[in-house]
Amino acid sequence: MLLYYQEITLIPDGETPAFFLMSRVFVQIHLALGNWKNQTGSQPFGISFPQYEEKSLGEKIRIFAESRELLEKLDMEGSLKRLKDYVHLTSIRKVPMNRITGYASFSRYQPDSSVKQKARRFSARHPSTSYEEALSQMKQKKEDYGKPFIHMKSLSGGQKFNLFIAKTPQAEEMRGFFSTYGLSRDASLPEFLTNDKRAAGKTSINT
């Protein structure tokens, strides 16, 4: 059970919009999780977006772990040091079990895979259209994927890409493995309200 978390709140301004900040912050999270996996062989941290909407990830990120010690060793304060004027990072907190409103899985959504699946289904229903023809037609369409995304850069090859993220409500907590993005199709994370009413001003990290 993931009992502890830290919450990151973006602090955008006129020159630095939230969308840009989300990318900068998430790259640092990805680096930290990737380094952890390289050093330990596992990746025990889950990521959620409590303000997730159809076209927006919002301005908050929660990082979950089984213990306070794991989050202390991950040291997000150090990872976000260069962005301290643009983020608010809470102290490590226990998940408020009495305020959990549900559970959700946050996973990577890959549009190319979705297009291929749709092309297979279309060609199966329309024998006169081959899979290759259906795939070509669908790739030519400007599809609205209906998922929010983060601009990312590959740590290995340097290529830029959009990381689409899907949210799936779940009836209960489920265990599973997390990627180095902190995402998982199998594991679910708790959703809850907090009493933290701090204004999104330029607040120092770790309060």
QUIGIMO-V167246 format. One record per backbone hydrogen bond with DSSP energy under -0.5 kcal/mol. NH is the residue of the N-H (numbers start at 1). CO is the residue of the C=O. If there is no record, write none. Layout:
# QUIGIMO-V167246
nh->{NH | NH}
co->{CO | CO}
This chain:
# QUIGIMO-V167246
nh->{3 | 4 | 5 | 6 | 8 | 9 | 10 | 11 | 13 | 21 | 22 | 23 | 24 | 25 | 26 | 27 | 28 | 29 | 30 | 31 | 32 | 33 | 34 | 35 | 36 | 37 | 38 | 39 | 40 | 41 | 46 | 47 | 48 | 50 | 51 | 52 | 53 | 61 | 62 | 63 | 64 | 64 | 65 | 71 | 72 | 73 | 74 | 75 | 79 | 80 | 81 | 83 | 84 | 86 | 87 | 88 | 90 | 90 | 93 | 95 | 97 | 99 | 100 | 101 | 102 | 103 | 104 | 105 | 107 | 107 | 109 | 110 | 111 | 113 | 114 | 115 | 116 | 117 | 118 | 119 | 120 | 121 | 122 | 123 | 124 | 125 | 126 | 129 | 130 | 134 | 135 | 136 | 137 | 138 | 139 | 140 | 141 | 143 | 145 | 150 | 152 | 154 | 158 | 161 | 163 | 163 | 164 | 164 | 165 | 166 | 168 | 170 | 178 | 179 | 182 | 184 | 188 | 189 | 191 | 193 | 197 | 201 | 203 | 206 | 207}
co->{1 | 65 | 93 | 63 | 61 | 88 | 59 | 86 | 16 | 17 | 18 | 19 | 20 | 21 | 22 | 23 | 24 | 25 | 26 | 27 | 28 | 29 | 30 | 31 | 32 | 33 | 34 | 35 | 36 | 37 | 64 | 182 | 62 | 48 | 57 | 49 | 56 | 8 | 48 | 6 | 46 | 62 | 4 | 67 | 68 | 69 | 70 | 71 | 75 | 76 | 78 | 80 | 81 | 83 | 83 | 9 | 7 | 88 | 5 | 3 | 95 | 96 | 97 | 191 | 191 | 170 | 189 | 168 | 105 | 166 | 164 | 108 | 109 | 110 | 110 | 111 | 112 | 113 | 114 | 115 | 116 | 117 | 118 | 119 | 120 | 121 | 122 | 126 | 128 | 130 | 131 | 132 | 133 | 134 | 135 | 136 | 137 | 141 | 143 | 163 | 161 | 159 | 154 | 152 | 150 | 161 | 109 | 162 | 148 | 107 | 105 | 103 | 43 | 183 | 179 | 106 | 174 | 104 | 102 | 99 | 195 | 199 | 201 | 89 | 89}
